[in-house]
Amino acid sequence: MRSRGLVIFDVFNTLVTARPGSQDTFLEGLRTAGLKASRSLLTELQASCEGLDHCAYSDARPSYVGWAVDTLSRVGQAAGPMGTDLAPRIVPALEQLHQAPMVALPYAETCLRDLKTAGFTIAVCSNWGWDLCEDLEPTGLAEAIDVFVTSARAGFRKPHGEIYRSTLDLAGFSAEETVFVGDSMRADVLGPRRIGIRSMHLSAEELETFDGDRVSSLAEVSRMLIGEWAS
């Protein structure tokens, strides 16, 4: 029987967060690479890698891991400011080599289970390293997810359109049959919208300039989508 539709979730800060006591692994990775680590530097590096195309290194796990290792090695060897060729690579390398252990956010497991029971197909699409499925296993969420897509494997980082198209292709759905749920306006709302995917902004705060769907909790996501199909 055909699924009622595809629901794609972002992962970090949508379904999971870092386990308590493990929130600073990226900063530790920066320090290990020889940088003066700070939250502001990490924010700058996050912004620099938005939409990055690294598909030349995403053909297989050894290639991608080698690219990540080479990136942090080059950071340690660099003298002076990082060039524009290196800075966008650093956060992807940290995601692969310094990923914190995860825990599920409140209601995440119930939300996914309720959507699955109602007949939806579930996918995740995340800027993440190669091993997302394995990283999610301890959270108890992995078994409810049908399709796993990461920037590491897709070769493109959100909000690049190709990572969303890759998710649709792997799941076997069109954009019109799909809803994307996530906390980032650029990566999880505006990016999917550009290729025709309906998006839901998961946020406790209502934005006056936002004209789309806003949900304050994962419980609201499942109630809204199941209710729409039942009506």
Secondary structure, DSSP 8 states (H G I E B T S, - for coil): ---S-EEEE--BTTTEEE-TT-TTHHHHHHHHTT----HHHHHHHHHHTTT-B-GGG-SSHHHHHHHHHHHHHHHHH--SS--TTTHHHHHHHHHHHS---EEE-TTHHHHHHHHHHTT-EEEEEES--TTHHHHHGGGT-GGG-SEEEEHHHHSB-TTSHHHHHHHHHHHT--GGGEEEEES-IIIIIIHHHHTT-EEEEE-SS--TT--SEEESSHHHHHHHHHHHHH-
